[in-house]
């Protein structure tokens, strides 16, 4: 009797088709199928999260570059205004 139990447990651990057949007989096959679908959706969502994080990092890098450009342009504008003021006697 123990050999049968051990074999059943081994099959449940190692054989997906057998596991689903037993689950169907126990009435939980639909729950397992839904859980499998949920797991696939979660994996897909995590992949999307990874992609969004990468995009956010790229945008952050781009914003830093733009800040540098704006700062440089601001200095250039101040210098030109100062030069114009000196030329006009201010």
Backbone torsions as a table, in degrees:
resi	resn	phi	psi	omega
1	UNK	NA	-38.5	-179.7
2	UNK	-66.1	-34.8	178.6
3	UNK	-61.6	-39.7	178.9
4	UNK	-66.0	-43.8	179.4
5	UNK	-62.5	-44.6	179.3
6	UNK	-62.9	-41.7	178.8
7	UNK	-64.8	-41.1	178.1
8	UNK	-61.3	-46.5	-180.0
9	UNK	-63.3	-40.3	178.0
10	UNK	-62.6	-45.6	178.7
11	UNK	-62.5	-40.9	178.7
12	UNK	-62.2	-37.0	-179.6
13	UNK	-74.3	-38.4	-168.1
14	UNK	-103.8	-22.3	-172.2
15	UNK	-114.0	104.9	-176.4
16	UNK	-63.7	-41.4	-179.4
17	UNK	-62.2	-45.2	178.0
18	UNK	-62.5	-43.1	179.7
19	UNK	-58.2	-44.0	179.5
20	UNK	-69.7	-34.1	177.8
21	UNK	-64.2	-43.4	177.9
22	UNK	-65.2	-42.9	179.5
23	UNK	-60.4	-39.9	178.2
24	UNK	-62.1	-42.1	178.5
25	UNK	-65.6	-31.0	179.8
26	UNK	-84.7	-7.6	177.4
27	UNK	86.3	15.8	-178.8
28	UNK	-114.4	10.1	-179.5
29	UNK	-58.7	-45.3	-178.9
30	UNK	-61.3	-40.1	178.4
31	UNK	-63.2	-44.3	179.6
32	UNK	-63.6	-41.3	178.0
33	UNK	-61.8	-42.2	178.8
34	UNK	-65.4	-40.6	177.5
35	UNK	-62.9	-39.3	175.9
36	UNK	-61.0	-42.9	178.1
37	UNK	-64.1	-40.7	178.1
38	UNK	-63.8	-41.3	179.0
39	UNK	-61.5	-43.6	177.6
40	UNK	-61.8	-41.6	178.8
41	UNK	-64.3	-40.1	179.2
42	UNK	-64.2	-43.0	177.8
43	UNK	-60.5	-42.2	178.9
44	UNK	-64.0	-42.4	179.9
45	UNK	-64.4	-40.3	178.1
46	UNK	-63.9	-36.9	176.7
47	UNK	-63.0	-41.9	177.7
48	UNK	-63.9	-39.3	177.7
49	UNK	-60.9	-44.2	178.8
50	UNK	-60.1	-43.9	179.5
51	UNK	-64.1	-42.4	179.8
52	UNK	-65.3	-38.0	177.2
53	UNK	-62.6	-41.3	178.8
54	UNK	-64.2	-44.8	178.5
55	UNK	-61.3	-40.6	178.9
56	UNK	-63.8	-40.1	177.4
57	UNK	-63.6	-41.7	177.4
58	UNK	-62.3	-42.9	179.1
59	UNK	-64.4	-39.2	178.7
60	UNK	-61.2	-43.4	178.1
61	UNK	-62.4	-42.1	-179.9
62	UNK	-65.3	-40.7	178.6
63	UNK	-63.0	-41.1	177.8
64	UNK	-59.6	-43.2	178.0
65	UNK	-62.7	-42.3	179.4
66	UNK	-65.4	-36.9	176.9
67	UNK	-60.5	-42.3	178.0
68	UNK	-62.0	-42.2	179.1
69	UNK	-64.7	-43.9	179.4
70	UNK	-62.1	-43.2	179.2
71	UNK	-61.4	-43.1	178.9
72	UNK	-64.0	-41.8	178.7
73	UNK	-65.6	-37.9	178.6
74	UNK	-61.1	-45.4	178.1
75	UNK	-61.2	-42.6	179.8
76	UNK	-62.6	-42.8	179.4
77	UNK	-64.4	-44.8	178.8
78	UNK	-60.2	-43.7	179.3
79	UNK	-62.9	-41.2	180.0
80	UNK	-68.6	-40.1	177.5
81	UNK	-64.1	-41.6	178.3
82	UNK	-62.4	-42.2	179.2
83	UNK	-64.8	-40.2	178.4
84	UNK	-66.1	-39.8	178.5
85	UNK	-63.1	-39.8	179.6
86	UNK	-66.6	-37.4	-179.3
87	UNK	-69.0	-33.5	-178.3
88	UNK	-92.5	3.4	174.6
89	UNK	85.3	22.2	179.4
90	UNK	-88.3	NA	NA
